Every structure is written in structure tokens, then in C-alpha cells.
Amino acid sequence: MTVVVLDVRGVVKAYLADDGTSLLRFDIALGKAAGALGMGFGGRELERRAVAVPHFMGALQAMTDGRMVPVRGGLLIRDQQGQIVGAIGVSGDTSVNDEVCAIKGIQSAGLVADHGDKE
């Protein structure tokens, strides 16, 4: 597993990877977090929009030099008042499991996970 945490400005504040993770995991986790932060919603909504408007997502990919990964595992991190304080990206398993890990990490810090669904 690889985890990247960004602050609200998009600066990497934390990075952790298991020994033996593959070469691209940092870039994937960073792209998940940056996509959520840059668009203002979590990976679930990014995933839906990638299907619904692929040309727009293609343009975003080009504008960000490929640093946007529109799948689960990228979440906004909110404080208890609902303000965005950063984002997290997790890579290393299926996107669904990556998201589960991200949610648990955010909640364990006493913060609110925003995965892109209105629940």
C-alpha cells in the first residue's frame, strides 16, 4: 500500500509506502489525492464523471500532465466543521479497498472523509 496526504494547497505532507510496492504507486496515490483536491470532490464522483464526460476528463488529464487519477481511493479530508483541510490518495489494492483504507485513516485522525457521495 502507498498513501499520500496533501494539505489544502496540494503540498505533500505525508507519504508512506510498504516495502516492495511497485514503481508507480506513489504517482497513482498522488494522482488520486490531487484529483480530489483539484476538483473539490472525492474519487467516486470523479469516477462517475470520467464515464459521463470522458472528453472533459481527457482535457483535465492533459492540463495536469496526467497527475489526476479519477477512481476511488482519492478523498477530500474535512474538519468537523466541513472545511477542506487536504486530501488523501491510497494505492495498492483494488480502488474500492484503497478507499476503505483512506476512510479508516481519515476517521482515525478525528477528521471527516469525503469520498464524493452524498451520504
DRENDO-1510 file (C-alpha; in Angstrom, 1 decimal, always signed):
<recs>
REC; n; res; u; v; w
REC; 1; MET; +0.0; +0.0; +0.0 .
REC; 2; THR; +1.0; +3.6; -0.7 .
REC; 3; VAL; -0.5; +6.6; +1.0 .
REC; 4; VAL; -0.1; +10.3; +0.0 .
REC; 5; VAL; -1.6; +13.1; +2.1 .
REC; 6; LEU; -1.8; +16.6; +0.7 .
REC; 7; ASP; -2.6; +19.8; +2.6 .
REC; 8; VAL; -5.2; +22.2; +1.2 .
REC; 9; ARG; -2.6; +23.8; -1.1 .
REC; 10; GLY; -1.8; +20.5; -2.6 .
REC; 11; VAL; +1.6; +20.1; -0.9 .
REC; 12; VAL; +2.7; +16.6; +0.1 .
REC; 13; LYS; +2.5; +16.5; +3.9 .
REC; 14; ALA; +2.9; +12.7; +4.3 .
REC; 15; TYR; +3.9; +9.8; +2.2 .
REC; 16; LEU; +4.2; +6.1; +3.3 .
REC; 17; ALA; +4.7; +3.0; +1.2 .
REC; 18; ASP; +5.1; -0.6; +2.1 .
REC; 19; ASP; +8.4; -2.2; +1.3 .
REC; 20; GLY; +8.2; -3.8; -2.2 .
REC; 21; THR; +5.5; -1.5; -3.6 .
REC; 22; SER; +5.6; -1.1; -7.3 .
REC; 23; LEU; +7.3; +1.9; -9.0 .
REC; 24; LEU; +4.1; +3.8; -10.0 .
REC; 25; ARG; +2.2; +3.6; -6.7 .
REC; 26; PHE; +3.4; +7.0; -5.4 .
REC; 27; ASP; +2.2; +8.6; -8.7 .
REC; 28; ILE; -1.1; +6.8; -8.6 .
REC; 29; ALA; -1.8; +7.8; -5.0 .
REC; 30; LEU; -0.7; +11.3; -5.6 .
REC; 31; GLY; -3.0; +11.5; -8.7 .
REC; 32; LYS; -5.9; +10.2; -6.7 .
REC; 33; ALA; -5.4; +12.8; -3.9 .
REC; 34; ALA; -4.6; +15.7; -6.4 .
REC; 35; GLY; -7.7; +14.9; -8.5 .
REC; 36; ALA; -10.0; +15.0; -5.5 .
REC; 37; LEU; -8.4; +18.2; -4.2 .
REC; 38; GLY; -8.3; +19.9; -7.6 .
REC; 39; MET; -11.9; +19.2; -8.5 .
REC; 40; GLY; -13.3; +19.6; -5.0 .
REC; 41; PHE; -14.9; +16.2; -4.7 .
REC; 42; GLY; -13.9; +12.6; -3.9 .
REC; 43; GLY; -12.9; +9.8; -6.2 .
REC; 44; ARG; -16.4; +8.3; -6.5 .
REC; 45; GLU; -17.7; +11.5; -8.2 .
REC; 46; LEU; -14.5; +11.7; -10.3 .
REC; 47; GLU; -15.1; +8.1; -11.4 .
REC; 48; ARG; -18.7; +8.9; -12.4 .
REC; 49; ARG; -17.7; +12.0; -14.4 .
REC; 50; ALA; -14.9; +10.1; -16.2 .
REC; 51; VAL; -17.6; +7.8; -17.5 .
REC; 52; ALA; -20.1; +10.5; -18.2 .
REC; 53; VAL; -17.8; +13.1; -19.8 .
REC; 54; PRO; -14.7; +11.4; -21.0 .
REC; 55; HIS; -13.6; +14.3; -23.2 .
REC; 56; PHE; -13.6; +16.6; -20.2 .
REC; 57; MET; -11.6; +14.1; -18.2 .
REC; 58; GLY; -9.2; +13.8; -21.0 .
REC; 59; ALA; -8.7; +17.5; -21.1 .
REC; 60; LEU; -8.1; +17.5; -17.3 .
REC; 61; GLN; -5.5; +14.7; -17.7 .
REC; 62; ALA; -3.7; +16.8; -20.3 .
REC; 63; MET; -3.9; +20.0; -18.2 .
REC; 64; THR; -2.4; +18.2; -15.2 .
REC; 65; ASP; +0.2; +16.3; -17.1 .
REC; 66; GLY; -1.5; +13.1; -16.2 .
REC; 67; ARG; -1.5; +13.8; -12.4 .
REC; 68; MET; -5.2; +13.1; -12.0 .
REC; 69; VAL; -6.5; +9.6; -11.4 .
REC; 70; PRO; -10.3; +9.6; -11.5 .
REC; 71; VAL; -11.1; +6.5; -9.4 .
REC; 72; ARG; -11.9; +5.5; -5.8 .
REC; 73; GLY; -9.1; +5.9; -3.3 .
REC; 74; GLY; -8.8; +9.7; -3.6 .
REC; 75; LEU; -10.8; +11.5; -0.9 .
REC; 76; LEU; -11.1; +15.0; +0.5 .
REC; 77; ILE; -10.2; +15.4; +4.1 .
REC; 78; ARG; -12.6; +17.7; +6.0 .
REC; 79; ASP; -12.5; +19.1; +9.6 .
REC; 80; GLN; -15.5; +18.7; +11.9 .
REC; 81; GLN; -16.9; +22.0; +10.5 .
REC; 82; GLY; -16.9; +20.6; +7.0 .
REC; 83; GLN; -13.9; +22.7; +5.7 .
REC; 84; ILE; -11.5; +21.0; +3.4 .
REC; 85; VAL; -8.1; +20.7; +5.1 .
REC; 86; GLY; -6.5; +18.4; +2.5 .
REC; 87; ALA; -6.8; +15.2; +0.5 .
REC; 88; ILE; -5.5; +11.6; +0.7 .
REC; 89; GLY; -4.7; +9.1; -2.1 .
REC; 90; VAL; -4.2; +5.4; -1.5 .
REC; 91; SER; -3.0; +2.9; -4.0 .
REC; 92; GLY; -2.0; -0.8; -3.8 .
REC; 93; ASP; -5.2; -2.8; -3.9 .
REC; 94; THR; -8.4; -2.5; -5.7 .
REC; 95; SER; -9.7; +1.0; -5.8 .
REC; 96; VAL; -12.6; +0.0; -3.6 .
REC; 97; ASN; -10.2; -1.3; -0.9 .
REC; 98; ASP; -7.9; +1.7; -1.3 .
REC; 99; GLU; -10.9; +3.9; -0.5 .
REC; 100; VAL; -11.7; +1.8; +2.6 .
REC; 101; CYS; -8.2; +2.3; +3.8 .
REC; 102; ALA; -8.3; +6.0; +3.2 .
REC; 103; ILE; -11.6; +6.4; +5.1 .
REC; 104; LYS; -10.3; +4.5; +8.1 .
REC; 105; GLY; -7.1; +6.6; +8.2 .
REC; 106; ILE; -9.1; +9.9; +8.0 .
REC; 107; GLN; -11.5; +8.8; +10.7 .
REC; 108; SER; -8.7; +7.6; +12.9 .
REC; 109; ALA; -7.3; +11.2; +12.9 .
REC; 110; GLY; -10.7; +12.5; +14.0 .
REC; 111; LEU; -11.5; +14.1; +10.6 .
REC; 112; VAL; -14.2; +13.6; +8.1 .
REC; 113; ALA; -13.8; +11.5; +4.9 .
REC; 114; ASP; -15.4; +12.9; +1.7 .
REC; 115; HIS; -15.5; +10.2; -0.9 .
REC; 116; GLY; -17.7; +12.0; -3.4 .
REC; 117; ASP; -21.1; +10.6; -2.5 .
REC; 118; LYS; -23.8; +12.5; -0.6 .
REC; 119; GLU; -24.4; +10.0; +2.2 .
</recs>
